[in-house]
Amino acid sequence: MTSIIEFFNALGKYDFLQSALITAIMVGIMSGIIGSFIILRGMSLMGDAISHAVLPGVAVAYIFGFNILIGASIFGVLAALLIGFVAARSKIKTDTSIGVVFSAFYALGFILISMAESSTNLHHILFGNILAVSDTDIMTTAVVLGIVILFVVIFYKELLVTSFDETYAKTYGLNVQLIHYGLMLVLTLVTVSALQTVGIILVVAMLITPAATAFLWTDKLGTMLISSATVGVIASIAGLYFSYTFNWASGPAIVIVAALLFALSFIFSPKQNFFKLRRSVAR
């Protein structure tokens, strides 16, 4: 078993490990920030849908050899539009339209991926392989992180109002639909950036779990964004350590750490008041 000291020594020696650490930190930050808005809006299922719906775009990009951000963004936004269209033009509820659309996109993605020559890419897309990130991956992740921060800084007030009271936001004159689809586009970019780290199957866990953990400790949006990003970074670094040490897939390792942090917060958070609840039940 590799000790923590040996792990940090290895960080100083191996470029691939340094690249993995930088990418993990950036993904942890952007996932925590966007995930906060996703759970505050009650859009966890939508986040899951978008994260899976980008698979056809990723597959098309691999097949034709262009940037996966372009293909994934197109299919991610298309999925969000389709979900909204089906829910608005039929009697079925939004969660049902989400299930129909994202499962269809996901299935299409598998078919397209199977047409590609390499099955290795499919494994990396599904489960992540942060130890194999390239300089291009780092640059892409850095650009997306910059977009996320810029988007939140510029539209912070709009995101705040629409996340807590959509009706008031409409009366205030805000274009709620535009903000919604803008958030979906940024969510799509974050999803694609996280593919290399945790894979498409577990990317929703990185979006939801750090944000849910932060939510247990605070009611202030600004504090929640910082706390969620911090949890994402801690989970990413610790997950990278376990991935390197035990030769685990990076995605599951990172998600398990994030889940453990949530479990600890669930038990010890003053907001959750778990022990007081247990004492009340015992009485």
C-alpha contacts under 8 A as a table, 3 or more apart, distances in Angstrom:
res1	aa1	res2	aa2	distance
1	M	245	T	6.40
1	M	246	F	7.33
2	T	6	E	6.04
2	T	7	F	6.44
2	T	245	T	5.44
3	S	6	E	5.13
3	S	7	F	6.18
4	I	7	F	4.92
4	I	8	F	6.32
4	I	241	Y	7.86
5	I	8	F	5.24
5	I	9	N	6.16
6	E	9	N	4.90
6	E	10	A	6.09
7	F	10	A	5.05
7	F	11	L	6.32
7	F	241	Y	7.00
7	F	245	T	7.81
8	F	11	L	4.83
8	F	12	G	6.61
9	N	12	G	5.28
9	N	13	K	6.67
10	A	13	K	5.03
10	A	14	Y	5.97
10	A	17	L	7.49
11	L	14	Y	5.70
11	L	15	D	7.46
11	L	17	L	5.64
11	L	18	Q	5.63
12	G	15	D	7.85
12	G	18	Q	7.51
14	Y	17	L	5.50
14	Y	18	Q	6.58
15	D	18	Q	5.06
15	D	19	S	6.15
16	F	19	S	5.09
16	F	20	A	6.15
16	F	131	L	6.23
16	F	132	A	6.86
16	F	133	V	7.24
17	L	20	A	4.95
17	L	21	L	6.16
17	L	131	L	6.29
18	Q	21	L	5.12
18	Q	22	I	6.26
19	S	22	I	5.25
19	S	23	T	6.16
19	S	131	L	7.80
19	S	133	V	6.63
19	S	134	S	7.51
19	S	135	D	7.65
19	S	138	I	7.15
20	A	23	T	5.17
20	A	24	A	5.98
20	A	130	I	5.44
20	A	131	L	5.39
20	A	132	A	7.44
20	A	133	V	6.23
20	A	240	L	7.70
21	L	24	A	5.05
21	L	25	I	6.21
21	L	237	I	6.60
21	L	240	L	7.21
22	I	25	I	5.32
22	I	26	M	6.37
22	I	138	I	7.60
23	T	26	M	5.19
23	T	27	V	6.10
23	T	130	I	7.73
23	T	133	V	7.85
23	T	138	I	5.91
23	T	141	T	6.87
23	T	197	T	7.73
24	A	27	V	5.18
24	A	28	G	6.02
24	A	130	I	7.51
24	A	197	T	6.70
24	A	233	V	7.06
24	A	236	S	5.25
24	A	237	I	6.52
24	A	240	L	7.59
25	I	28	G	5.09
25	I	29	I	6.30
25	I	232	G	7.71
25	I	233	V	5.00
25	I	236	S	6.34
25	I	237	I	6.89
26	M	29	I	5.22
26	M	30	M	6.31
26	M	141	T	6.92
26	M	142	A	6.95
26	M	145	L	6.64
26	M	233	V	7.60
27	V	30	M	5.32
27	V	31	S	5.86
27	V	141	T	7.24
27	V	145	L	7.70
27	V	190	V	7.70
27	V	193	S	7.06
27	V	194	A	6.01
27	V	197	T	7.64
27	V	232	G	7.71
27	V	233	V	7.69
27	V	236	S	7.87
28	G	31	S	5.32
28	G	32	G	6.07
28	G	206	M	7.51
28	G	229	A	6.03
28	G	230	T	7.55
28	G	231	V	7.56
28	G	232	G	3.98
28	G	233	V	4.44
28	G	234	I	7.80
28	G	235	A	7.49
28	G	236	S	6.00
29	I	32	G	5.30
29	I	33	I	6.31
29	I	145	L	7.83
29	I	228	S	7.73
29	I	229	A	4.25
29	I	230	T	6.82
29	I	232	G	5.95
29	I	233	V	6.04
30	M	33	I	5.17
30	M	34	I	6.19
30	M	145	L	5.78
30	M	148	V	6.55
30	M	149	I	7.85
30	M	190	V	6.77
30	M	229	A	6.86
31	S	34	I	5.47
31	S	35	G	5.62
31	S	190	V	6.71
31	S	206	M	6.09
31	S	207	L	4.91
31	S	229	A	7.04
31	S	232	G	6.90
32	G	35	G	5.10
32	G	36	S	6.20
32	G	206	M	7.41
32	G	207	L	6.12
32	G	208	I	7.81
32	G	210	P	5.75
32	G	211	A	5.60
32	G	225	L	6.74
32	G	228	S	4.59
32	G	229	A	4.19
32	G	230	T	7.59
32	G	231	V	7.40
32	G	232	G	5.64
33	I	36	S	5.47
33	I	37	F	7.24
33	I	148	V	7.96
33	I	211	A	7.59
33	I	225	L	5.21
33	I	226	I	7.49
33	I	228	S	6.48
33	I	229	A	5.80
34	I	37	F	5.51
34	I	38	I	6.43
34	I	148	V	7.59
34	I	186	V	8.00
34	I	187	L	6.72
34	I	207	L	6.98
35	G	38	I	4.88
35	G	39	I	6.30
35	G	206	M	7.84
35	G	207	L	4.38
35	G	208	I	5.37
35	G	210	P	7.57
35	G	211	A	5.49
36	S	39	I	5.58
36	S	40	L	6.20
36	S	207	L	7.86
36	S	208	I	7.50
36	S	211	A	4.80
36	S	212	A	7.49
36	S	224	M	7.10
36	S	225	L	6.30
36	S	228	S	7.00
37	F	40	L	5.09
37	F	41	R	6.06
37	F	159	L	7.70
37	F	163	S	6.82
38	I	41	R	5.38
38	I	42	G	6.35
38	I	43	M	5.10
38	I	44	S	5.96
38	I	47	G	6.87
38	I	207	L	7.92
38	I	208	I	7.55
39	I	42	G	4.90
39	I	43	M	5.77
39	I	44	S	5.71
39	I	208	I	6.76
39	I	211	A	7.18
39	I	212	A	7.18
40	L	43	M	7.60
40	L	163	S	6.05
40	L	164	F	7.24
41	R	163	S	5.10
41	R	164	F	7.17
43	M	46	M	5.00
43	M	47	G	6.13
44	S	47	G	5.00
44	S	48	D	6.27
44	S	208	I	6.90
45	L	48	D	4.98
45	L	49	A	6.14
45	L	95	D	7.42
45	L	98	I	7.58
46	M	49	A	4.88
46	M	50	I	6.14
46	M	98	I	6.75
47	G	50	I	5.25
47	G	51	S	6.11
47	G	187	L	7.52
47	G	204	V	6.44
47	G	207	L	7.81
48	D	51	S	5.21
48	D	52	H	6.38
48	D	204	V	5.37
49	A	52	H	5.34
49	A	53	A	5.88
49	A	98	I	6.44
49	A	99	G	7.41
49	A	101	V	7.91
49	A	102	F	5.00
49	A	103	S	7.96
50	I	53	A	4.87
50	I	54	V	6.32
50	I	76	G	5.58
50	I	79	A	6.81
50	I	80	A	7.09
50	I	102	F	7.09
50	I	184	M	7.80
50	I	187	L	7.72
50	I	188	T	6.60
51	S	54	V	5.94
51	S	55	L	7.82
51	S	76	G	7.71
51	S	188	T	6.86
51	S	191	T	5.72
51	S	200	I	6.45
51	S	201	I	8.00
51	S	203	V	6.73
51	S	204	V	6.47
52	H	55	L	5.84
52	H	102	F	6.41
52	H	103	S	7.92
52	H	105	F	7.39
52	H	106	Y	5.69
52	H	200	I	6.44
52	H	201	I	7.25
53	A	56	P	6.85
53	A	75	F	6.59
53	A	76	G	5.85
53	A	79	A	6.38
53	A	101	V	7.96
53	A	102	F	5.25
53	A	103	S	7.70
53	A	105	F	5.01
53	A	106	Y	5.52
53	A	109	G	7.87
54	V	57	G	5.30
54	V	58	V	6.32
54	V	71	G	7.78
54	V	72	A	4.67
54	V	73	S	7.11
54	V	75	F	5.43
54	V	76	G	5.05
54	V	105	F	7.64
54	V	106	Y	7.82
54	V	109	G	7.93
54	V	188	T	7.28
54	V	192	V	7.69
55	L	58	V	5.04
55	L	59	A	6.12
55	L	72	A	6.90
55	L	105	F	7.27
55	L	106	Y	6.14
55	L	109	G	4.84
55	L	110	F	7.56
55	L	200	I	7.69
56	P	59	A	4.96
56	P	60	V	6.10
56	P	71	G	7.83
56	P	72	A	7.29
56	P	75	F	6.96
56	P	105	F	6.51
56	P	106	Y	6.97
56	P	108	L	6.04
56	P	109	G	3.77
56	P	110	F	7.43
56	P	112	L	6.60
56	P	113	I	7.72
57	G	60	V	5.13
57	G	61	A	6.14
57	G	68	I	6.93
57	G	70	I	7.70
57	G	71	G	4.05
57	G	72	A	4.17
57	G	73	S	7.37
57	G	74	I	6.92
57	G	75	F	5.48
57	G	76	G	7.91
57	G	109	G	7.46
58	V	61	A	5.11
58	V	62	Y	6.25
58	V	68	I	5.16
58	V	69	L	7.68
58	V	71	G	5.79
58	V	72	A	5.34
58	V	109	G	7.85
59	A	62	Y	5.11
59	A	63	I	6.16
59	A	109	G	6.20
59	A	112	L	5.76
59	A	113	I	5.11
59	A	116	A	7.70
60	V	63	I	5.08
60	V	64	F	6.11
60	V	71	G	6.59
60	V	112	L	6.96
60	V	113	I	7.90
61	A	64	F	5.39
61	A	65	G	5.46
61	A	66	F	5.04
61	A	67	N	6.05
61	A	68	I	5.02
61	A	70	I	7.73
61	A	71	G	5.63
62	Y	65	G	5.13
62	Y	66	F	6.87
62	Y	68	I	7.09
62	Y	116	A	7.38
63	I	113	I	7.98
63	I	115	M	7.98
63	I	116	A	5.80
66	F	70	I	7.78
67	N	70	I	5.73
67	N	71	G	7.07
68	I	71	G	5.19
68	I	72	A	5.84
68	I	192	V	7.52
69	L	72	A	5.22
69	L	73	S	5.79
69	L	189	L	6.60
69	L	192	V	6.43
70	I	73	S	5.26
70	I	74	I	6.30
71	G	74	I	5.34
71	G	75	F	6.43
72	A	75	F	5.27
72	A	76	G	5.82
72	A	188	T	6.96
72	A	189	L	7.70
72	A	192	V	6.83
73	S	76	G	5.04
73	S	77	V	6.06
73	S	185	L	6.60
73	S	188	T	5.78
73	S	189	L	6.49
74	I	77	V	5.50
74	I	78	L	6.01
75	F	78	L	4.84
75	F	79	A	5.95
76	G	79	A	5.19
76	G	80	A	6.41
76	G	184	M	7.56
76	G	185	L	7.07
76	G	188	T	5.66
77	V	80	A	5.06
77	V	81	L	6.17
77	V	181	Y	7.37
77	V	184	M	6.61
77	V	185	L	5.99
77	V	188	T	7.50
78	L	81	L	5.11
78	L	82	L	6.04
79	A	82	L	5.04
79	A	83	I	6.08
79	A	101	V	6.70
79	A	102	F	7.08
79	A	105	F	7.76
80	A	83	I	5.21
80	A	84	G	6.29
80	A	181	Y	7.44
80	A	184	M	7.03
81	L	84	G	5.18
81	L	85	F	6.03
82	L	85	F	4.96
82	L	86	V	6.02
82	L	101	V	7.17
83	I	86	V	5.34
83	I	87	A	6.12
83	I	94	T	7.22
83	I	97	S	5.55
83	I	98	I	5.64
83	I	101	V	6.39
84	G	87	A	5.22
84	G	88	A	6.02
84	G	94	T	7.52
85	F	88	A	5.20
85	F	89	R	5.95
86	V	89	R	5.28
86	V	90	S	5.88
86	V	92	I	7.95
86	V	97	S	6.14
87	A	90	S	5.68
87	A	91	K	7.16
87	A	92	I	6.16
87	A	93	K	5.91
87	A	94	T	5.16
87	A	97	S	5.91
88	A	91	K	7.89
92	I	96	T	6.34
92	I	97	S	6.85
93	K	96	T	5.41
93	K	97	S	6.49
94	T	97	S	5.12
94	T	98	I	6.12
95	D	98	I	5.00
95	D	99	G	6.28
96	T	99	G	5.11
96	T	100	V	6.32
97	S	100	V	5.14
97	S	101	V	6.07
98	I	101	V	5.36
98	I	102	F	5.91
99	G	102	F	5.59
99	G	103	S	5.98
100	V	103	S	5.58
100	V	104	A	6.24
101	V	104	A	5.24
101	V	105	F	6.22
102	F	105	F	5.08
102	F	106	Y	5.93
103	S	106	Y	4.99
103	S	107	A	6.08
104	A	107	A	5.21
104	A	108	L	6.17
105	F	108	L	5.03
105	F	109	G	6.12
106	Y	109	G	5.03
106	Y	110	F	6.47
107	A	110	F	5.21
107	A	111	I	6.42
108	L	111	I	5.13
108	L	112	L	6.23
109	G	112	L	5.14
109	G	113	I	5.99
110	F	113	I	5.05
110	F	114	S	6.06
111	I	114	S	5.22
111	I	115	M	6.62
112	L	115	M	5.18
112	L	116	A	6.89
113	I	116	A	5.24
113	I	122	L	6.70
114	S	117	E	7.70
114	S	119	S	7.50
116	A	119	S	7.53
118	S	121	N	5.94
118	S	122	L	7.43
119	S	122	L	5.14
119	S	123	H	6.56
120	T	123	H	5.18
120	T	124	H	6.34
121	N	124	H	5.12
121	N	125	I	6.04
122	L	125	I	5.03
122	L	126	L	6.13
123	H	126	L	5.24
123	H	127	F	6.01
123	H	128	G	7.36
124	H	127	F	5.36
124	H	128	G	4.55
124	H	129	N	5.60
124	H	195	L	7.76
124	H	196	Q	6.73
124	H	199	G	6.52
125	I	128	G	5.67
125	I	195	L	5.75
125	I	196	Q	6.66
125	I	199	G	5.06
125	I	200	I	5.87
126	L	195	L	7.54
126	L	198	V	7.99
126	L	199	G	4.52
126	L	200	I	4.87
126	L	201	I	5.52
126	L	202	L	7.97
127	F	195	L	7.84
127	F	198	V	5.79
127	F	199	G	4.02
127	F	200	I	6.64
127	F	201	I	6.60
127	F	202	L	7.27
127	F	249	A	6.77
127	F	250	S	7.47
127	F	251	G	5.65
127	F	252	P	7.47
128	G	195	L	5.83
128	G	196	Q	4.69
128	G	197	T	4.87
128	G	198	V	4.49
128	G	199	G	3.91
128	G	200	I	7.55
128	G	249	A	6.93
128	G	250	S	6.11
128	G	251	G	5.42
129	N	132	A	5.73
129	N	133	V	7.35
129	N	196	Q	5.54
129	N	197	T	5.82
129	N	198	V	7.25
129	N	199	G	7.67
129	N	249	A	6.63
129	N	250	S	5.80
129	N	251	G	7.36
130	I	133	V	5.56
130	I	196	Q	5.57
130	I	197	T	4.63
130	I	198	V	7.58
130	I	240	L	7.83
130	I	250	S	6.07
131	L	244	Y	7.92
131	L	250	S	7.85
133	V	137	D	5.84
133	V	138	I	7.08
133	V	196	Q	6.94
134	S	137	D	5.08
134	S	138	I	6.46
135	D	138	I	5.09
135	D	139	M	6.26
136	T	139	M	5.12
136	T	140	T	6.08
137	D	140	T	5.08
137	D	141	T	6.06
137	D	193	S	7.86
138	I	141	T	5.13
138	I	142	A	6.09
139	M	142	A	5.05
139	M	143	V	6.19
140	T	143	V	5.17
140	T	144	V	6.27
140	T	193	S	7.20
141	T	144	V	5.12
141	T	145	L	6.08
141	T	193	S	5.48
142	A	145	L	5.06
142	A	146	G	6.21
143	V	146	G	5.08
143	V	147	I	6.29
144	V	147	I	4.94
144	V	148	V	6.15
144	V	189	L	6.46
144	V	190	V	6.69
144	V	193	S	7.25
145	L	148	V	5.06
145	L	149	I	6.24
145	L	190	V	7.85
146	G	149	I	5.27
146	G	150	L	6.02
147	I	150	L	5.08
147	I	151	F	5.90
147	I	186	V	7.71
148	V	151	F	5.13
148	V	152	V	6.22
148	V	186	V	6.58
149	I	152	V	5.26
149	I	153	V	6.07
150	L	153	V	5.16
150	L	154	I	6.02
151	F	154	I	5.39
151	F	155	F	5.95
151	F	156	Y	7.79
152	V	155	F	5.29
152	V	156	Y	5.04
152	V	159	L	7.62
153	V	156	Y	5.27
155	F	158	E	5.22
155	F	159	L	5.96
156	Y	159	L	5.15
156	Y	160	L	5.98
157	K	160	L	5.04
157	K	161	V	6.21
158	E	161	V	5.32
158	E	162	T	6.07
158	E	169	A	7.86
158	E	174	L	7.25
158	E	179	I	7.53
159	L	162	T	5.30
159	L	163	S	5.81
159	L	179	I	7.29
160	L	163	S	5.31
160	L	164	F	6.49
160	L	221	L	7.68
161	V	164	F	5.53
161	V	165	D	5.80
161	V	166	E	6.91
161	V	168	Y	7.60
161	V	169	A	5.87
162	T	165	D	5.41
162	T	166	E	4.58
162	T	168	Y	7.88
162	T	169	A	5.55
162	T	176	V	6.73
163	S	166	E	6.64
165	D	168	Y	5.45
165	D	169	A	6.28
166	E	169	A	4.90
166	E	170	K	6.33
166	E	176	V	7.21
167	T	170	K	5.26
167	T	171	T	6.52
168	Y	171	T	5.10
168	Y	172	Y	5.97
169	A	172	Y	4.93
169	A	173	G	6.46
169	A	174	L	5.48
169	A	175	N	7.99
169	A	176	V	6.99
170	K	173	G	5.18
170	K	174	L	5.36
170	K	175	N	6.87
170	K	176	V	6.55
171	T	174	L	7.47
175	N	178	L	5.45
175	N	179	I	6.43
176	V	179	I	5.23
176	V	180	H	6.09
177	Q	180	H	4.96
177	Q	181	Y	6.22
178	L	181	Y	5.32
178	L	182	G	5.99
179	I	182	G	4.98
179	I	183	L	6.12
180	H	183	L	5.19
180	H	184	M	6.29
181	Y	184	M	4.76
181	Y	185	L	6.14
182	G	185	L	5.12
182	G	186	V	6.38
183	L	186	V	5.13
183	L	187	L	5.98
184	M	187	L	4.89
184	M	188	T	6.12
185	L	188	T	5.05
185	L	189	L	6.44
186	V	189	L	5.07
186	V	190	V	6.25
187	L	190	V	5.11
187	L	191	T	6.10
188	T	191	T	5.01
188	T	192	V	6.33
189	L	192	V	5.26
189	L	193	S	6.26
190	V	193	S	5.06
190	V	194	A	6.15
191	T	194	A	5.16
191	T	195	L	6.38
191	T	200	I	7.57
191	T	203	V	6.50
192	V	195	L	5.25
192	V	196	Q	7.95
193	S	196	Q	6.72
193	S	197	T	7.84
194	A	197	T	5.12
194	A	198	V	6.03
194	A	199	G	6.71
194	A	200	I	7.76
194	A	203	V	6.38
195	L	198	V	5.69
195	L	199	G	4.23
195	L	200	I	5.43
195	L	203	V	6.90
196	Q	199	G	5.94
197	T	250	S	6.42
197	T	251	G	5.94
198	V	201	I	7.79
198	V	202	L	5.85
198	V	203	V	5.77
198	V	206	M	7.89
198	V	250	S	6.06
198	V	251	G	3.37
198	V	252	P	6.86
198	V	254	I	7.17
198	V	255	V	7.68
199	G	202	L	5.78
199	G	203	V	5.94
199	G	251	G	5.99
200	I	203	V	5.26
200	I	204	V	7.86
201	I	204	V	7.38
202	L	205	A	5.32
202	L	206	M	7.00
202	L	251	G	6.62
202	L	252	P	7.30
202	L	255	V	7.27
203	V	206	M	5.28
203	V	207	L	6.51
204	V	207	L	4.95
204	V	208	I	6.09
205	A	208	I	5.18
205	A	209	T	5.50
205	A	255	V	6.44
206	M	209	T	5.77
206	M	210	P	6.51
206	M	232	G	7.12
206	M	255	V	6.49
206	M	258	A	7.54
207	L	210	P	6.82
207	L	211	A	6.92
208	I	211	A	5.41
208	I	212	A	5.94
209	T	212	A	5.05
209	T	213	T	6.06
209	T	258	A	6.29
209	T	259	A	6.50
209	T	262	F	6.74
210	P	213	T	5.02
210	P	214	A	6.24
210	P	228	S	5.03
210	P	229	A	7.21
210	P	231	V	5.39
210	P	232	G	5.47
210	P	258	A	6.36
210	P	262	F	7.26
211	A	214	A	5.12
211	A	215	F	6.10
211	A	224	M	7.37
211	A	225	L	7.69
211	A	227	S	7.94
211	A	228	S	4.77
211	A	229	A	7.84
212	A	215	F	4.98
212	A	216	L	6.56
212	A	228	S	7.82
212	A	262	F	7.29
213	T	216	L	5.45
213	T	217	W	7.26
213	T	228	S	7.00
213	T	231	V	7.63
213	T	261	L	7.09
213	T	262	F	4.84
213	T	265	S	6.24
213	T	266	F	7.63
214	A	217	W	5.45
214	A	218	T	6.62
214	A	224	M	5.49
214	A	225	L	7.85
214	A	227	S	5.40
214	A	228	S	5.01
214	A	231	V	7.52
215	F	218	T	5.53
215	F	219	D	6.78
215	F	224	M	6.22
215	F	228	S	7.98
216	L	265	S	6.69
216	L	266	F	6.94
216	L	269	S	6.26
216	L	271	K	5.98
216	L	272	Q	6.30
217	W	224	M	7.98
217	W	265	S	7.62
217	W	269	S	5.92
217	W	270	P	7.09
217	W	271	K	5.96
217	W	272	Q	7.98
218	T	221	L	7.97
218	T	223	T	6.81
218	T	224	M	6.17
218	T	271	K	7.52
219	D	223	T	7.93
219	D	224	M	7.24
220	K	223	T	5.42
220	K	224	M	6.02
221	L	224	M	4.91
221	L	225	L	6.14
222	G	225	L	5.27
222	G	226	I	6.52
223	T	226	I	5.28
223	T	227	S	6.01
224	M	227	S	5.05
224	M	228	S	5.78
225	L	228	S	5.22
225	L	229	A	6.15
226	I	229	A	5.23
226	I	230	T	6.15
227	S	230	T	4.99
227	S	231	V	6.18
228	S	231	V	5.14
228	S	232	G	6.17
229	A	232	G	4.99
229	A	233	V	6.21
230	T	233	V	5.09
230	T	234	I	6.20
231	V	234	I	5.14
231	V	235	A	6.06
231	V	258	A	7.22
231	V	261	L	7.68
232	G	235	A	5.20
232	G	236	S	6.05
232	G	258	A	7.14
233	V	236	S	5.06
233	V	237	I	6.15
234	I	237	I	5.31
234	I	238	A	6.04
235	A	238	A	5.26
235	A	239	G	5.71
235	A	254	I	5.48
235	A	255	V	7.21
235	A	257	V	5.23
235	A	258	A	5.05
235	A	261	L	7.95
236	S	239	G	5.05
236	S	240	L	6.00
236	S	254	I	5.29
236	S	257	V	7.99
237	I	240	L	5.06
237	I	241	Y	6.33
237	I	254	I	7.83
238	A	241	Y	5.05
238	A	242	F	6.42
238	A	254	I	6.94
238	A	257	V	6.87
239	G	242	F	5.16
239	G	243	S	5.99
239	G	250	S	6.56
239	G	251	G	7.89
239	G	253	A	4.70
239	G	254	I	3.88
239	G	255	V	7.45
239	G	256	I	7.70
239	G	257	V	6.17
240	L	243	S	4.93
240	L	244	Y	6.05
240	L	250	S	6.24
240	L	253	A	7.23
240	L	254	I	6.78
241	Y	244	Y	5.26
241	Y	245	T	5.95
242	F	245	T	5.00
242	F	246	F	5.71
242	F	247	N	7.42
242	F	248	W	6.86
242	F	253	A	6.37
243	S	246	F	5.68
243	S	247	N	5.12
243	S	248	W	4.46
243	S	249	A	5.93
243	S	250	S	5.14
243	S	253	A	6.09
244	Y	247	N	5.34
244	Y	248	W	7.09
245	T	248	W	7.84
248	W	252	P	7.69
248	W	253	A	6.63
249	A	252	P	6.00
249	A	253	A	6.45
250	S	253	A	5.22
250	S	254	I	6.16
251	G	254	I	5.40
251	G	255	V	6.22
252	P	255	V	5.11
252	P	256	I	5.98
253	A	256	I	5.29
253	A	257	V	6.45
254	I	257	V	5.30
254	I	258	A	6.32
255	V	258	A	5.00
255	V	259	A	6.08
256	I	259	A	4.99
256	I	260	L	6.19
257	V	260	L	5.09
257	V	261	L	6.31
258	A	261	L	5.14
258	A	262	F	6.31
259	A	262	F	5.01
259	A	263	A	6.18
260	L	263	A	4.96
260	L	264	L	6.24
261	L	264	L	5.18
261	L	265	S	6.19
262	F	265	S	5.02
262	F	266	F	5.99
263	A	266	F	4.99
263	A	267	I	6.38
264	L	267	I	5.23
264	L	268	F	6.03
264	L	269	S	7.89
265	S	268	F	5.18
265	S	269	S	5.00
266	F	269	S	5.89
266	F	272	Q	6.25
266	F	274	F	7.07
267	I	272	Q	7.27
267	I	273	N	7.49
267	I	274	F	5.39
267	I	275	F	7.27
268	F	272	Q	7.41
268	F	273	N	7.08
268	F	274	F	6.77
268	F	275	F	7.79
269	S	272	Q	5.20
269	S	273	N	6.17
269	S	274	F	7.49
270	P	273	N	4.84
270	P	274	F	7.84
273	N	276	K	5.46
273	N	277	L	6.25
274	F	277	L	5.10
274	F	278	R	6.27
275	F	278	R	4.99
275	F	279	R	6.27
276	K	279	R	5.12
276	K	280	S	6.23
277	L	280	S	5.09
277	L	281	V	6.26
278	R	281	V	5.17
278	R	282	A	6.18
279	R	282	A	5.01
279	R	283	R	6.37
280	S	283	R	5.28
